[in-house]
């Protein structure tokens, strides 16, 4: 809001987003949002000057120092630079198209009157695909999400020239998450996973996690 009076903290965040956007050669400054919540997190969305945004929580700003906040913002700018929102959107659309076509073909074969061996084999194959494809597409989507997190971490180091700030920020965010049971969710729906994938941190340690484990992210940042 251009008419809004900015606090000193707000100005620092605006300056950091502008600095990282310039360092990344975006050619524009993403919109900036502050989320009033004690949870330490941040996310980015969009891929051009019309829809790109960076959001950070008040909890993150109050618990991290300047270099750590800058590292987090650089991570989010990295997501925008790499077009991760667009890629995720396209992958989601493609997965849904494949699943819909498989489902339609399965119904057509199931209700067909043909009883020859080839038709029966096709029915069986499509029946199996109807169960297997959703799992495969979900695993591939989550693998892509974890890969993009590593890339955004690397972008943070490249844009700030400091891997220690990102390491320190991730440790603090992870520690804060572990200390608050109310942050945790057992929701494993695709909508929840899509939402979680947008954030800088989400608990991860398996094929069905949106983010790599904190240990693996720290190893990558240390160059191990």
C-alpha positions in Angstrom: 0.0 0.0 0.0 1.8 3.2 -1.1 -0.2 5.3 1.4 0.8 3.1 4.3 3.3 4.4 6.8 6.3 2.1 7.0 8.1 1.2 10.2 11.9 1.0 10.3 11.5 -2.8 10.1 9.3 -2.5 7.1 11.9 -0.3 5.4 14.7 -2.7 6.1 12.7 -5.5 4.5 11.8 -3.4 1.4 15.5 -2.4 1.1 16.6 -6.1 1.3 14.1 -7.2 -1.3 15.2 -4.4 -3.6 18.8 -5.3 -3.1 18.3 -9.0 -3.8 16.2 -8.3 -6.9 19.0 -6.1 -8.3 21.6 -8.7 -7.5 19.5 -11.3 -9.3 19.0 -9.0 -12.3 15.2 -9.5 -12.1 14.6 -6.1 -13.6 11.8 -5.3 -11.1 11.0 -5.5 -7.4 8.5 -8.1 -6.3 5.6 -7.0 -4.2 6.3 -7.4 -0.5 3.9 -8.8 2.2 4.2 -9.1 5.9 2.2 -11.9 7.6 1.4 -11.3 11.2 2.2 -14.6 12.8 4.7 -15.8 15.4 5.7 -18.7 13.1 9.0 -18.2 11.4 8.6 -18.7 7.6 8.6 -17.0 4.2 7.4 -17.7 0.7 7.5 -16.4 -2.8 5.1 -16.6 -5.7 4.8 -15.5 -9.3 7.4 -15.1 -12.0 7.1 -11.6 -13.5 6.6 -8.0 -12.6 2.8 -8.4 -12.6 2.5 -11.3 -10.1 5.8 -11.8 -8.3 5.7 -11.4 -4.5 7.8 -12.1 -1.4 6.1 -12.6 1.9 7.8 -12.9 5.3 6.3 -13.5 8.8 6.6 -11.1 11.7 8.0 -14.0 13.7 10.8 -14.5 11.3 11.7 -10.8 11.3 11.7 -10.7 15.1 13.9 -13.8 15.6 16.5 -13.5 12.9 19.3 -11.0 12.5 19.7 -8.8 9.4 22.1 -11.1 7.5 19.8 -14.1 8.2 16.7 -12.3 7.0 18.6 -11.2 3.9 19.6 -14.8 3.3 15.9 -15.9 3.5 14.8 -13.1 1.2 17.5 -14.1 -1.3 16.2 -17.7 -1.2 12.7 -16.5 -2.0 14.0 -14.2 -4.8 15.8 -17.3 -6.1 12.5 -19.1 -6.4 11.2 -16.1 -8.5 14.3 -16.0 -10.6 14.0 -19.7 -11.4 10.3 -19.4 -12.2 9.4 -22.1 -9.7 5.8 -21.0 -9.3 5.3 -21.3 -13.1 7.0 -24.7 -13.2 5.0 -26.0 -10.3 1.8 -24.8 -12.0 2.6 -26.4 -15.3 3.6 -29.7 -13.7 0.4 -29.8 -11.7 -1.7 -29.1 -14.8 0.2 -31.8 -16.8 -0.3 -34.3 -14.0 -4.0 -33.6 -13.8 -4.4 -33.9 -17.6 -2.6 -37.3 -17.6 -4.7 -38.6 -14.6 -8.0 -37.4 -16.2 -7.2 -39.0 -19.6 -6.3 -42.3 -17.9 -9.5 -42.2 -15.9 -11.6 -41.5 -19.0 -9.9 -44.3 -21.0 -10.3 -46.6 -18.0 -14.1 -46.0 -17.9 -14.4 -46.4 -21.7 -12.7 -49.8 -21.6 -14.4 -50.9 -18.5 -17.9 -50.3 -19.9 -17.0 -51.6 -23.4 -18.6 -54.9 -24.5 -15.4 -56.3 -25.9 -14.3 -59.6 -24.2 -11.2 -60.5 -26.2 -7.8 -61.0 -24.4 -6.3 -57.7 -25.7 -9.3 -55.7 -24.4 -9.1 -57.4 -21.0 -5.4 -56.8 -20.8 -6.0 -53.1 -21.6 -8.7 -52.9 -19.0 -6.4 -54.4 -16.4 -3.5 -52.1 -17.3 -5.7 -49.0 -17.1 -7.1 -50.1 -13.8 -3.6 -50.5 -12.4 -2.6 -47.1 -13.8 -5.6 -45.4 -12.1 -4.1 -46.5 -8.8 -0.4 -46.2 -9.6 -0.3 -42.9 -11.6 -1.5 -40.6 -8.7 1.2 -42.0 -6.5 3.9 -41.6 -9.2 2.9 -38.1 -10.1 2.8 -37.1 -6.4 6.3 -38.5 -5.8 7.7 -36.8 -8.9 6.0 -33.5 -7.9 7.5 -33.6 -4.4 10.9 -34.6 -5.8 10.8 -31.5 -8.0 9.8 -29.4 -5.0 12.8 -30.6 -3.0 15.1 -30.0 -5.9 13.9 -26.5 -6.3 14.6 -25.9 -2.6 18.2 -26.8 -3.0 18.4 -24.5 -6.0 16.9 -21.6 -4.0 19.3 -22.2 -1.2 22.2 -22.1 -3.7 20.7 -18.8 -5.1 20.7 -17.4 -1.6 24.4 -18.1 -1.2 25.2 -16.7 -4.7 23.2 -13.5 -4.2 24.5 -12.7 -0.7 27.9 -14.2 -0.9 27.4 -15.8 2.5 26.5 -19.4 3.2 26.7 -19.1 6.9 23.8 -16.7 7.1 21.5 -19.2 5.4 22.8 -22.0 7.5 22.2 -20.0 10.7 18.7 -19.0 9.5 17.6 -22.6 8.7 18.9 -23.8 12.1 16.9 -21.1 13.9 13.7 -21.7 11.8 14.0 -25.5 12.3 14.6 -25.1 16.1 11.6 -22.8 16.3 9.4 -25.3 14.5 10.5 -28.1 16.8 9.7 -26.0 19.8 6.1 -25.3 18.8 3.8 -28.4 18.4 1.0 -26.1 17.2 3.0 -25.4 14.0 2.8 -29.1 13.0 0.1 -30.6 10.8 -0.8 -34.1 9.9 -2.7 -32.9 6.7 -1.2 -34.7 3.7 -3.7 -33.5 1.1 -2.3 -32.2 -2.2 -3.6 -28.7 -1.4 -1.7 -28.7 1.9 1.4 -30.1 0.2 1.2 -27.4 -2.5 0.9 -24.7 0.2 3.7 -26.1 2.2 6.0 -26.3 -0.8 5.8 -22.5 -1.2 7.4 -21.9 2.2 11.1 -21.7 3.0 10.8 -24.4 5.6 8.6 -27.5 6.0 9.5 -30.6 7.9 11.0 -33.0 5.4 12.6 -36.4 5.6 11.0 -38.7 3.0 9.8 -39.2 -0.5 6.5 -37.6 0.4 8.0 -34.4 1.8 7.9 -31.0 0.1 11.3 -30.0 1.4 14.6 -31.8 1.9 15.5 -32.6 5.5 17.2 -29.8 7.3 20.3 -31.9 7.7 20.6 -32.4 3.9 20.0 -28.7 3.2 22.8 -27.8 5.7 25.2 -30.3 4.1 24.6 -28.8 0.7 25.1 -25.3 2.0 28.4 -26.4 3.6 29.5 -28.0 0.3 29.6 -31.5 1.8 
